[in-house]
């Protein structure tokens, strides 16, 4: 199955730290300050689940979390995390196949879209947009090219590695920025990490 990280589940976090240090973690932790108490939130592609423990440090209870992850091994690791008194529903599925209802206050997509070819990215964006409430926040972290030669070289290496190991479909980054404008979002905050190769952004869905 394409974009399934089962084969990397048990070393993914260690590999990411070897290459990026704490940048991938910091980019996601930065976003969590924008999660209000009592939120109903959707996390798509959460990986090994460490982000659940970071959320629990900020909110020991009161959150309703839907956690969608394609890799069964990643879900198994995520279920071992401390989630405090927060309610967590785990769904082992591709996001486009998940049976979800509308009404999420927060959507978090950590390094999700870099796996997709453009048509797939468009489809997933449209689906998630429909699930987010008006004035809800979309917390986004992913890779971004800004003209530095090493970024393109590193991205190509990453895509090739994970294409072989996890059947990642993408060979380049999809164009996501335009989708925010087309669907009436306002950027609230943005921060770069790892020389600008990683970008975290907070988008508000306008009425």
JOCOR-V433819 format. One record per residue. RES is the residue in one letter. PSI is psi in degrees with one decimal (999 if undefined). D_LAST is the distance of its C-alpha to the last C-alpha in whole Angstrom. Layout:
BEGIN
res-><RES/RES>
psi-><PSI/PSI>
d_last-><D_LAST/D_LAST>
END
This chain:
BEGIN
res-><X/X/X/X/X/X/X/X/X/X/X/X/X/X/X/X/X/X/X/X/X/X/X/X/X/X/X/X/X/X/X/X/X/X/X/X/X/X/X/X/X/X/X/X/X/X/X/X/X/X/X/X/X/X/X/X/X/X/X/X/X/X/X/X/X/X/X/X/X/X/X/X/X/X/X/X/X/X/X/X/X/X/X/X/X/X/X/X/X/X/X/X/X/X/X/X/X/X/X/X/X/X/X/X/X/X/X/X/X/X/X/X/X/X/X/X/X/X/X/X/X/X/X/X/X/X/X/X/X/X/X/X/X/X/X/X/X/X/X/X/X/X/X/X/X/X/X/X/X/X/X/X/X/X/X/X/X/X/X/X/X/X/X/X/X/X/X/X/X/X/X/X/X/X/X/X/X/X/X/X/X/X/X/X/X/X/X/X/X/X/X/X/X/X/X/X/X/X/X/X/X/X/X/X/X/X/X>
psi-><133.8/146.2/27.9/120.2/23.5/-43.8/-13.6/0.5/-41.8/-3.6/5.8/-48.7/-40.5/-40.2/-42.6/-36.8/-32.3/-40.1/-44.5/1.8/-133.1/8.1/-43.6/-39.8/-48.9/-35.9/-34.1/-40.6/-37.5/-36.8/-25.0/-19.9/-17.0/5.6/111.7/157.1/145.3/14.3/150.1/107.8/152.8/124.7/124.6/119.9/47.5/-6.1/-132.9/-8.9/3.9/-26.4/-26.4/-40.5/-35.6/-39.5/-38.5/-30.8/-32.7/-36.7/100.7/-18.7/171.6/-12.0/144.5/111.2/127.7/123.8/106.7/124.0/129.5/-35.5/119.7/-35.0/-35.8/-40.5/-42.1/-41.7/-39.1/-35.3/-15.2/-6.1/154.7/118.2/11.5/-134.0/17.2/147.3/122.6/125.9/117.9/131.1/114.6/91.2/156.5/145.1/-35.8/-15.6/-5.6/139.0/97.4/150.8/157.4/168.3/24.2/134.7/-33.4/135.2/132.2/124.4/88.2/109.5/48.7/-50.6/-20.6/-10.3/-16.1/145.8/162.5/-47.9/-37.0/-41.8/-42.9/-42.2/-46.2/-41.7/-46.7/-41.8/-45.9/-37.9/-39.4/-22.8/-17.7/134.8/153.8/138.2/6.6/164.4/136.3/116.0/115.5/131.3/131.4/176.8/153.8/135.6/131.2/33.5/-4.7/131.1/-38.2/-25.0/-46.1/-41.2/-43.3/-40.8/-43.4/-40.6/-44.3/-47.7/-40.5/-45.1/-49.6/-18.9/-41.7/-40.1/-38.1/8.6/37.2/132.3/-28.1/148.6/-1.8/166.6/136.6/159.1/106.9/-29.5/-41.9/-27.9/-32.5/-44.6/-41.1/-23.9/21.0/61.8/149.7/128.3/125.5/-44.0/155.9/142.4/138.0/151.3/158.0/55.4/24.4/0.5/-20.6/133.4/131.1/136.7/148.4/122.0/135.7/131.4/118.4/157.8/999>
d_last-><37/35/33/35/36/39/41/40/39/42/42/38/37/41/41/37/39/42/40/37/39/36/33/31/31/30/27/26/27/25/22/23/23/19/19/19/22/21/19/18/19/20/22/23/27/28/31/34/32/33/29/29/32/30/27/30/31/28/27/31/29/26/24/23/24/24/26/26/29/31/34/36/38/35/34/37/37/34/35/38/36/35/32/33/32/29/28/28/28/29/29/31/30/28/24/24/27/25/25/21/19/15/14/15/13/15/16/20/21/24/26/25/24/28/29/28/29/26/26/26/23/21/21/21/17/16/17/16/12/13/14/11/9/5/6/9/12/14/18/20/23/25/28/28/31/31/35/37/40/40/36/37/40/39/36/38/40/38/37/40/41/38/39/42/42/38/38/35/34/32/35/32/29/26/24/21/19/18/16/14/13/14/11/8/9/11/14/15/19/21/25/28/30/34/34/31/31/29/25/23/19/16/13/9/7/4/0>
END
